[in-house]
Amino acid sequence: AVLTPRFAPSPTGPLHIGGVRTALFNYLFAKKHNGTFVLRIEDTDQNRYVEGAEDYIVNALKWCQIPYDEGPGKEGDCGPYRQSERKSMYKQYALDLIENGAAYYAFDTAQELQTARENAEAKKETFIYNHNNRNDFTNSLTLSNDEVKERINRGDDYVIRFKPELKTLHMFDEIRKGIEINTSLIDDKVLFKSDGMPTYHLANVVDDHDMKISHVIRGEEWLPSMALHVLLYESFGWDRPKFAHLPLILKPTGKGKLSKRDGDKMGFSVFPLEWKDPKSGEVSTGFKQDGFLPESMINILAFLGWNPGTEQEIFSLDELVQAFSLDKVNSSGAKYDPEKAKWFQQQWYVAQDDAIIGAAFAKALEEKGIDYGSQDYVNIVCGLVKERAVFTEDLFELAGFFFTAPDSYDEKAAKKAWKEDTSNIMTDVIKIIEDCTDDSATGLSTAVKGWITSQEMGFGKVMMPLRLSLVGSLMGPDVFEIASMIGKNQTIARIQHAIKKLS
C-alpha cells in the first residue's frame, strides 16, 4: 500500500511556521517512503473562514519548496480536496453512526444548554454533556422514535452527537508511544451541526478514511482529540491510520507556544510570507520579506523537534528526505531561537553562487537609485563581502563603499586612525599610487607596503587611515582589493577628500 500522509490546515488566517513544519514533516515522510503527500483544506467552519487564506497556504508551500502531490488544483483520485465541496457526503456517515447506536439526535436549544452551563458553574463544576447527564436532555435517547421523527419533519434544529463506548482505550502514537485513556472522560461531541455542516471531528475522520490516509502527522494540540478520532474509526468499523503528534514550537524563552505576539515583540516573523489581514488591513511580515531563503527556512524548521542524531546541521531538502524518520522526532517542545535561525540563513546565504547574490544585490541597488556599473562588478563585490552577510540588505552596509564614496567618517575610527602627521603621510601615499603601473590588488599592495617598509614606519600608521579614506570606517575586505576595484582615480580622490575633511 502507498503511504499517504496529509496536511490539513484550516483557512482561518496566515499559515504559522508551526503549520509549515507540520507540512514539511508530512512531505519528508511521504518522499522518504515513495508515498503521496496530500493537501486538504478543512473549511467546515465557515464562520472562521478568512478571504485569501487558502491561496496564502498554497503559495507558502510553493515558496518553501514543499509541493503537495494531490490537493486543490492538483486533483488526484480522492478529491475534492476542500471539505466545503464534500459537504453532501458527511450527513450519511453521521446517520450510519445513529443507525449502529454510536450517535444520537440532540434537540437542545442554545438557551437550555446555557442554563445547564450556569447551573454547573453555580455548583463550581465544569459542564460536560456526556454519559452522566445525557438522559436529562432533549435527545433521541430520551424521546420516542415518533417524537424524534415528528421534530425532524417539523424542521426543528438538531445536532448529531457522538456516544462513546465506555472502556479503557489503548492507543499508539509514533512519537509518544503507548497511550491509554478511560473513555468516560470524553464528552458527547457534536459531529453534525444544525447548519448542515459536519464538525471538524467527523469530517476529519471521514476524509482521512476516504482519502486512504495512512498516517496522521499533526501538531501536539490535536493530542486531546486522538481518543475521539480512534473511537470514531472503531464505531465505523474502519482501520485507523497511524498517528504521530509533533511537539509544540515554543517561544524563545521556552515558556509557552510561539505566537505572532512574541515575534512582534522580539522582531522576527512567525509566518513564511507577508500577510495582509483583509479586515483590519494590518500587515504582518514573513520570512521571505525578511530576506530568508526558502532553503534556510526549511533547514530551521526541520530542526524544531527533529534531530538526525549526527553532527550535521546543514541539510538540503533531498538530504532531509533521506535522513528523516519519525523515530527521531522528540516528544518535548522545541524552542524557536531567532539567532540560530539567522545562523542557518547565513550558512545558506554564503553557499550561494556570487552571481545569484549579485543579481539580487544589483536589483536592490537599482531600487535605491545607485549606479553600479556592470553586473560582473557587483558579483565580484558580493564575492568579497558575502561571508559576513546574512541577508541581501546587509550588503549595503558591508559593500556600499564600492559604489559610493564616503561623505562622512566614523568618529571613533577617525580618532584612532587620523593623527597629526597622517595628512602628510597620505599625501605621500597618493604619490605612490599615482606612480604604480600595476593597479591590481597585488600591484598596489606591493607598492604601498614596499614604501612603508622603506620608510621604517608602522603599517597601522598607513593602513588604518587608507581604509578610513576609502570606506568611511575601519571595516571591509582587504584594502587593496577595494582600491583595485574602485580604481586608481577614485582611490586618490577619496584620500584627497579625507585629507581635506580630517586635517
Protein Blocks (a to p, Z undefined) as FASTA:
>chain_A
ZZdddddddffbccdfklmmmmmmmmmmmmmnopacdddddfkbmmlpcghklmmmmmmm
mmnopacfbdehiacfkbcfbfklmmmmmmmmmmmmmmnopaccdfbdfklmmmmmmmmm
mnopacdddfklmmmpccfklpcfklmmmmmmnopacdddddddddddddddfklmpadd
dfklpccddfbdfkopacfklmmmmmmmmnopabdcddfklmmmmmmmmmmmmmnopacd
ddddddddddfkopacadfklmmmnopafbfbdcddfklopacddfklnopafklmmmmm
mmnopaehiablbdcfklmmmmpcfklpcfbdcdddfklmmmmmmmmmmmpcfklmmmmm
mmmmmmnopaehiaklmmmmmmmmmmmpmbfklmmmmmmmmmbccfbdcfklmmmmmcfk
lmmmmmmmmmmmmmpmblcfklmmmmmmmmmmmnopafklmmmmmmmmmnopaedcdfkl
mmmmnomklmmmmmmmmmmmmZZ
